[in-house]
Amino acid sequence: MKKVIGLIVMGFGLLSAQSANPSYPVFIVSDSIVRPNNATPYSANDVVNDTASANNRLFRFKWALRPNSNSSIVLSSSLEVDSGNTTNGSFRLLLFSDTVGTAADNAAWTPAYANNANFLGSIDYSLDRNQAAGAGAAMSYVTGLNIPFHSIEGGRFIWGVLIAKAAYTPKTLGKYRIKLGLLRY
């Protein structure tokens, strides 16, 4: 455990941490959605979802835990949006160790009390970086996270619900991709 803490405190980047101690491999998992064919503005606490495909689904981060292990720590994360709009672009990702019910796109997030047992933590994003002038993409990169989690019944996944924290006008059929930098041990 001292090695894990040392890597976090020393502030190595993800690749540096991996090469510094290969017995604690750092791994990046991601998932993405395409939102519905509308530009209906989000209000604070609205779910950002992919109901365009009628899935009404959670973000699902596959292989968040390595085989023969049941523990990981989220160290960093990024949110990438294929829209250059950064005005009020603040979001929160709620992470869960098991599936939870979710709402349709633009519906208010009203979590059930039963979900508290599976809640791992949250990550706040602020779209403050346009990737390139005129490219129509924005992102937020968050470091310094320390969200430990364990598997539930041998599962290798964690799930996320993305909610808007402020009024935000999305792009029609906009793509949202979330990456998690994990220390898997």
N, C-alpha and C positions, 0 to 999 in steps of 0.2 A: 504494500500500500504506500510506503514511503516513496517508491519510484513514481507511482501515479501522481501523488501530490507534488513531487518535485518537478515533474513535467508540466503540470498546470501552473505552478507558481513561477517557474522560470520563463513561462510565456513562449515556448517554442511554437512555431507554426505547425499546422497539421502534418505536413510532410517531414519537417524536422523532428517532430515527436516520434513519428513512425520510424525514421531511420536511427534515432538516438536509442531506442529500446524496442527492437522488433518483437519482444515477448508481450508487449502491450500494443497490438496493432490498432492504428487509427483508421477509421473507415468512414466513407461518405455515402449516405443514403439519400434518395430524393424521391419525390412524387410530384405530379403536376395535374392541374385541372384546366379545362376550358369552360369558362363561364357561359351563361345563356346568351342568346342572340338579342340582347337589349342593352341599353345604357342607363338603366334605372339607377339613380344614385343610391348608394348605401347610406344608412343612418348609423349612428353609433350603436354597437352591439348586434349588427346584422351579420348573418352568416354569409361567407363568400363560398359558393358551392358550384358544382358543375351540373346543375339540373338540366342543362341543355341536352344531356344524354339520358335524362330521367333516372340517373343513378342515386341522386341525393346522398352522396357518399362522403366518407371521411377521407382525409389524406391518410394513406397507408404507407408506412415506411418499412419496406421489406428488409429482412436481414439486419435489423437493428442490433441483434445479438448474434455473436458468432457461434458456430457449432460447438458443442461440448462446453458451453459457458452460459451463465444466466444473468450476467451483469454488464451494464454499459453506463457511460456518462456522456451526456450531450455537452460538448465543449464550445461549439460554434454553430451558427445557422445563417442561411441567407434566404431572402425572398426576392424572386425576380418576376417582374411584371412586364408584359410586352406593350406597355403604354408609357409614354413620356410624361404623363400627368403625375406630378409629385404633390400637388396641392391636397392637403389633408390626407395624404397617403400614409396613414398609420393603422397598423393591424396587430392583432394578437393571435398567436398560435397556442391553442390549449392542447397539451399532450396527455394521452391516456394509455394505460397498459392493456386495455381491452377495448372492444368496440363500445360505442355509446350511440344513442340515438342522435340524429342531427336534423336540422331543419332545411327547408328549401332555400335556394339562393334569395337573398334580400329579406328573409324572415328573421325575426328577432331570435337570438340564442337564449333559450330558457332551459338551462341544465336541470336534470333531475337529481334529487338528493342522492339517489343510489349511485350516481356516477362519481361521487366524491371518493369512493374506495379505490377507483382506478385512476384518479387524477395524479399526474406526475409533476407538472409544473407548466409554466407558460413562458413564451418568448415574445417580446415586443419588437416590432419592426417600424421603421420610419423610412419611407421611400425618399431618400435624399440624394441619390446618385443617379444621374442620367448616364447611361453607359456610353453614349456617344451623341454628339450633336446631331439632331435630326433622325436618330436611329429609332425613336419611338419606344424605348425601353428604359425602365428604372429598376433600381434594386436597393436592398438594404442588407448589410452584412453585420452580424452581431457576434462578438467574441466575449470571452470571459464568463461563459456560462458554466454552470456546475449542476446539472440535473441528472442525478443517478436514477437508474431504474433496473428492475429485475423482470424476468419473464413470468408470465402467467400461464400455468399449466403447460410449460414447454414451448410456448409460442416464441417466434423469432421476430415479431412485429411490434411496432407502436403505432398509435393512431393519433391524428390531429384534426382539430376543428379550427378553421381560420375565421376570425371575426374582424369586422371593421371597428376601429376605435373612434372614428369621426366620420362626418359626411364626406363621401368620396364618390366621384363620378367615374365609373369604370369604362373600359373600352368594350364595345360589342364583340362577343366571342373572344374576350381577352384570355390570355394564358397566364397562369400563376404557377410558378415552380418554387418548391421549398426544398432546400438541402440542409441536412444535419451532419455536422462533423462529430463523430462518436469515438470515444476511447472504449474499445471493447476489451474486457478482461475476464 
